[in-house]
């Protein structure tokens, strides 16, 4: 008779090493992905703050235009913290320029910060003055 005896109990050492290797590779890929997400989240936070600071300045200049004519003399720069408070050691630098042409005038506001990649946000609008 050709009776086959099966004495295999559990997994072999090679199978365990392959499974462990796959698990480690998966965990490393996940850790790399999470690190990338954390970095991008920080960049997106700064970009959102910069857009808010730029929009606030545009609204301020629009309100000023209701009271007086804006000219290039109203161009300027300030340094701000995350919360928008002015501070010489702030993280964000906000620059605004007013086109000295005939109405409508173009207002351009750029907010920049130190970092890797694109580190500024620019907004433009037109106002009748």
Buried (B, 14 or more C-beta within 10 A) or exposed (E): EEEEEEEEEEEEEEEEEEEEEEEEEEEEEEEEEEEEEEEEEEBEEBBEBBBBBBBBBBEEBBEBBEEEEBEEEBBEEBEBBBEBEEEEEBBBBBBBBBBEEEEEBEBBBBBBBEEEEEBBBEBEBEBEB
